[in-house]
Amino acid sequence: MFASRGLLRSSRRLVGGISSATRTYVNLSKPSTSVAVLELDRAPVNSLSKEMADAVSAAIKEAEGDDKVQALVLKSSNPKIFSAGLDITEMNNPEVERLEDFWRSIQDLFLTLYGSRLSTVAAIEGHSPAGGCLLAMSCDYRVMTEGENFKIGLNETKLGIAAPYWLKDLFVKTIGNREAELGLGLGKLYSPSEALSVNLIDEVVKNEDVLEVAMKEAETWAKIPPKGRVASKVMLRSEMMDELREKKELDVGWFRDFIMEEGTQKGIDAYLKSLGGKK
Ligand SMILES: CCCCC/C=C\C/C=C\C/C=C/C(=O)SCCNC(=O)CCNC(=O)[C@H](O)C(C)(C)COP(=O)(O)OP(=O)(O)OC[C@H]1O[C@@H](n2cnc3c(N)ncnc32)[C@H](O)[C@@H]1OP(=O)(O)O
């Protein structure tokens, strides 16, 4: 069971020290010996394009490459938006090859974050729909800023699309089957207090406290001896990860066929135009 690929990843290939390394779309820093902070920084809404997904995966691997680092806080440079989810423009009238590569990058990001040897704490600043919720649910602990207008959840059905089976599985694991049926079917977006009540998040805090609370939580996780902690994480997460690894290309095909359908394209186009009322 412990042989699950990905978790307990070798760090030999990876860059060692992290000193406020800044790269496109993400900022990686190490404010304490054992905790790294990965800031999502793709204006205006931290949507996940292929390049953004690749940048986040690379930064997680870089943090893992420092043997002293045991925990990672995932935050946003935007205090009102953690992540608006997948970059919808990637799915709007796409080139097929690019669409498939985009999906592989999203799969890899999920496998990298969900399977990280690091304890991961999401500091959810503001909105976190769909792919944003995926990022948050892939972490070990979730702290969200208060404000009932902020929303988190899986709203895919409202765009005329469906969450892939592995995201559905993650949702069920996080909030249970009945609430997932309601949440997925209705494309429900939860306020912080609602999200807390269904265990989609673990804590609601004041905006100004979110990073401090997340850092404190990360320090707590970082103190747990890693051998047992990582082995426990493998036991809890490897089955889902192994299944996706086996079905990766099948899943790419399902995604491509679903997105390329004329009806899906009409729905995505209409949704994109409604956003901000500008497109
Ligand atoms: C059975 C087979 C299954 C196959 C699987 C198929 C598909 C499922 C795939 C994966 C699951 C995950 C899916 C997703 O993540 S889809 C994305 C869902 N996200 C959303 O619905 C959020 C949309 N955005 C918003 O609601 C708002 O932008 C906000 C986050 C609440 C912020 O609001 P605010 O008022 O501050 O900003 P604007 O709305 O004015 O937006 C500013 C600017 O950004 C553009 N934008 C917003 N979100 C996205 C996005 N996700 N992708 C791309 N672009 C986005 C918006 O259009 C504005 O642009 P403009 O040029 O007009 O300034």
The ligand as a Tripos MOL2 file, in Angstrom:
@<TRIPOS>MOLECULE
LIG
   63    65     1     0     0
SMALL
NO_CHARGES

@<TRIPOS>ATOM
      1 C1        -18.9330   13.1200  -17.5140 C.3       1 LIG1
      2 C2        -17.6840   13.7430  -18.0400 C.3       1 LIG1
      3 C3        -17.2710   14.9070  -17.1930 C.3       1 LIG1
      4 C4        -16.2420   15.7290  -17.8800 C.3       1 LIG1
      5 C5        -15.8370   16.8760  -17.0250 C.3       1 LIG1
      6 C6        -16.1290   18.1470  -17.6480 C.2       1 LIG1
      7 C7        -15.9210   19.3120  -17.0620 C.2       1 LIG1
      8 C8        -15.6370   19.5460  -15.6070 C.3       1 LIG1
      9 C9        -14.3080   20.0000  -15.3690 C.2       1 LIG1
     10 C10       -13.7730   20.3570  -14.2120 C.2       1 LIG1
     11 C11       -14.4000   20.8040  -13.0010 C.3       1 LIG1
     12 C12       -14.1190   22.2040  -12.7040 C.2       1 LIG1
     13 C13       -14.6860   23.1900  -13.4470 C.2       1 LIG1
     14 C14       -14.3980   24.6180  -13.2210 C.2       1 LIG1
     15 O1        -13.6470   25.0470  -12.3820 O.2       1 LIG1
     16 S1        -15.2060   25.6780  -14.2740 S.3       1 LIG1
     17 C15       -14.9910   27.2810  -13.5560 C.3       1 LIG1
     18 C16       -16.0580   27.5640  -12.5670 C.3       1 LIG1
     19 N1        -15.8760   28.8720  -12.0020 N.am      1 LIG1
     20 C17       -16.8450   29.7470  -11.8700 C.2       1 LIG1
     21 O2        -17.9970   29.4960  -12.1930 O.2       1 LIG1
     22 C18       -16.4700   31.0880  -11.3030 C.3       1 LIG1
     23 C19       -16.7270   32.1570  -12.2920 C.3       1 LIG1
     24 N2        -16.3160   33.4490  -11.7760 N.am      1 LIG1
     25 C20       -17.0450   34.1290  -10.8750 C.2       1 LIG1
     26 O3        -18.0530   33.6990  -10.3730 O.2       1 LIG1
     27 C21       -16.5300   35.4880  -10.4990 C.3       1 LIG1
     28 O4        -15.5690   35.8760  -11.4560 O.3       1 LIG1
     29 C22       -15.8920   35.5700   -9.0920 C.3       1 LIG1
     30 C23       -14.8320   34.5070   -8.8750 C.3       1 LIG1
     31 C24       -17.0100   35.4460   -8.0300 C.3       1 LIG1
     32 C25       -15.2270   36.9740   -8.9580 C.3       1 LIG1
     33 O5        -16.1820   37.9790   -9.2430 O.3       1 LIG1
     34 P1        -15.6890   39.4460   -9.6370 P.3       1 LIG1
     35 O6        -16.9150   40.2840   -9.7850 O.co2     1 LIG1
     36 O7        -14.6480   39.9060   -8.6980 O.co2     1 LIG1
     37 O8        -14.9580   39.2610  -11.0330 O.3       1 LIG1
     38 P2        -15.6100   39.1420  -12.4870 P.3       1 LIG1
     39 O9        -16.7180   38.1700  -12.4780 O.co2     1 LIG1
     40 O10       -15.8900   40.5230  -13.0050 O.co2     1 LIG1
     41 O11       -14.4070   38.4920  -13.2770 O.3       1 LIG1
     42 C26       -13.2300   39.2480  -13.6070 C.3       1 LIG1
     43 C27       -12.7260   38.7360  -14.9160 C.3       1 LIG1
     44 O12       -12.3040   37.3690  -14.7640 O.3       1 LIG1
     45 C28       -13.0210   36.5380  -15.6780 C.3       1 LIG1
     46 N3        -13.2470   35.2300  -15.0610 N.ar      1 LIG1
     47 C29       -13.8670   34.9720  -13.9080 C.ar      1 LIG1
     48 N4        -13.8360   33.6750  -13.6210 N.ar      1 LIG1
     49 C30       -13.1950   33.0750  -14.6460 C.ar      1 LIG1
     50 C31       -12.8520   31.7350  -14.9230 C.ar      1 LIG1
     51 N5        -13.1300   30.7170  -14.1000 N.pl3     1 LIG1
     52 N6        -12.1940   31.4800  -16.0710 N.ar      1 LIG1
     53 C32       -11.8680   32.4800  -16.9140 C.ar      1 LIG1
     54 N7        -12.1610   33.7780  -16.7100 N.ar      1 LIG1
     55 C33       -12.8150   34.0740  -15.5800 C.ar      1 LIG1
     56 C34       -14.3010   37.2960  -15.9560 C.3       1 LIG1
     57 O13       -14.8630   36.9020  -17.1700 O.3       1 LIG1
     58 C35       -13.8000   38.7230  -15.9980 C.3       1 LIG1
     59 O14       -13.1570   38.9310  -17.2370 O.3       1 LIG1
     60 P3        -13.2790   40.3300  -18.0220 P.3       1 LIG1
     61 O15       -12.4240   40.1480  -19.2220 O.co2     1 LIG1
     62 O16       -14.7400   40.4680  -18.3470 O.co2     1 LIG1
     63 O17       -12.8010   41.3680  -17.0720 O.co2     1 LIG1
@<TRIPOS>BOND
     1     1     2 1
     2     2     3 1
     3     3     4 1
     4     4     5 1
     5     5     6 1
     6     6     7 2
     7     7     8 1
     8     8     9 1
     9     9    10 2
    10    10    11 1
    11    11    12 1
    12    12    13 2
    13    13    14 1
    14    14    15 2
    15    14    16 1
    16    16    17 1
    17    17    18 1
    18    18    19 1
    19    19    20 1
    20    20    21 2
    21    20    22 1
    22    22    23 1
    23    23    24 1
    24    24    25 1
    25    25    26 2
    26    25    27 1
    27    27    28 1
    28    27    29 1
    29    29    30 1
    30    29    31 1
    31    29    32 1
    32    32    33 1
    33    33    34 1
    34    34    35 2
    35    34    36 1
    36    34    37 1
    37    37    38 1
    38    38    39 2
    39    38    40 1
    40    38    41 1
    41    41    42 1
    42    42    43 1
    43    43    44 1
    44    43    58 1
    45    44    45 1
    46    45    46 1
    47    45    56 1
    48    46    47 ar
    49    46    55 ar
    50    47    48 ar
    51    48    49 ar
    52    49    50 ar
    53    49    55 ar
    54    50    51 1
    55    50    52 ar
    56    52    53 ar
    57    53    54 ar
    58    54    55 ar
    59    56    57 1
    60    56    58 1
    61    58    59 1
    62    59    60 1
    63    60    61 2
    64    60    62 1
    65    60    63 1
@<TRIPOS>SUBSTRUCTURE
     1 LIG1         1 GROUP 0 **** ****
